[in-house]
């Protein structure tokens, strides 16, 4: 897997729904969380664990059949927690393109959480399905690095450095948003 963009200036395009998010950010709206749906069909009830009702956070989408590495402009998610919804379960099936996309997102995002479609429980003897948190990309990459002595190609050390700075900033800003306001203020 490539660790950096190809030489030269590649033509980058925004992911589906990216223009609306870009315009909002240009107007000063900076969401703490952005959803990225990875699948051929979108809208299966994507909800993350960040105060989400399914419509709270802006969403972007990528069709695996159309994804090519280093063709998407992910700067639109800079500093945001990105919840990636993997409807194909490529995160557990060795999906090379999936991990390339996650690594590209990681260069700009804050925390990157991966959600997979799975059985979420049983109600009245019938199984229910939905998205559940599978893992945090930086944690898995660090585990691979410790086990193998080298960072994985989809999350090289430079991505870890960039993402680590943005993760720390995201956590500081999120904590500041949730600090109680004193009665004297």
Steps between C-alpha positions, in 0.01 A plus 500: 500500500631842418598722789464832322328663208641439155753749367363804322175678571216251493151631429306449821123499528277530801317188617124481450326772708837671547403832343234570764749433780768710330260792460391474864862500616574804284213674683664423834304187594743236621325179607674291764392176325463400133363168374660324202290220355700238311266285294306473179177601677473783752253571772479182708452686827853622562533609862822554687557517874547877505150626587369388164139460394588404143458852364713699744833478320589589141558199280725417210483182295732286288405210275766228523451415133602857409770568760855550377778594744615862506207634297283636782560832673459416868603845628128564557519279814806675646491485878165316522434164658418283199265208547552263205204268441618184323189334359707234320704390804822564308656597834498129594533351153840647415357774280815664364314795344301551818819535705657727240198728531517492883869594484428792268225624733736462795744753353240775553248379760510492875398160641391245237245246625396203289144368524389175341159357415429225752243331718430745781268294717193283521143613555223245538721224362581701186849634442537871436772651287668838486835667511724436797841645586766257380823687582696824494737509200798648685478235775505213250786660307702537821433135590625393156808720542581348840447145371690541172753767588369727223190710438257349248511641146149640533596696816870591474685682777439837330123438506526406868688823576248720314199314633638492854525880507144535370365234740647688797355830378156339440495355852603835654230691307237239581586512870479881492152484342380278783648695794229621737440873502550645847205676664713815546556534124 
